[in-house]
């Protein structure tokens, strides 16, 4: 009877071990499912949080949003009647204004093309105190997609920052709304041509462009080749294109006609 009882105990123990193993397997599956669900919830939550933070970063006090209907290239020299001042988008000329700091007003039709590429245009009243102008200029660093210029048209404030379809007016360069606006919309992908250049375009200010147009330089401006290429120093003369005027072998020169 002792051996029979021992065998029965072994069967019971084996059954208990099997039951425990099955219980642990079910527990692992439940934990795995719960972990996967939790991970999915965390991913969805993270995505939602990022969208929320992006949305929040674009909720800038005082910012106005405008729908830009048409944004085609018009003939260089043809003035565009913009709805906003400074403009936030619209039809524009073929070339764009090189991003940078300008001490004189620039041509709106070129600046709008820069906005189309993801630039932010910080325009200020020409009467703005010099120390504030310097603070605005400091927003630009080499490679920035920023235009910093005086603006002679009507504005809603002494300083107006414009991006494609968006604009905010502030009273001071230290206004947090201006700083948030630049962070949110410089090189924005929410433009017709994200990632396009903000260099190798036009480097001249509005007065210089007008003089070129009057002097018949419209075609040169339209090609966007009057500004220095990126990395080139202003004043560097472009290399002559020797391919347009190949050197002629003296031996191939035509003989002079003998006088009669």
Buried (B, 14 or more C-beta within 10 A) or exposed (E): EEEEEEEEEEEEEEEEEEEEEEEEEEEEEEEEEEEEEEEEEEEEEEEEEEEEEEEEEBEBEBBBEBEBEEBEEBEBBEEBEBEBBBBBBBBBBBBBBBBBBBEEBBBBBBBBBBBBBBBBBBBBBEEBEEEBBEBBBEBBEEEBBBBBBBBEEEBBBBBBBBBBBBBBBBEBBEBEBBBBBBEBBBBBEEBBBEEBBBBBBBBBBBEBBEEBBEEEBBEBBBEBBBBBEEEEEEEEEEEEEEEEEEEEEEEEEEEEEEEE
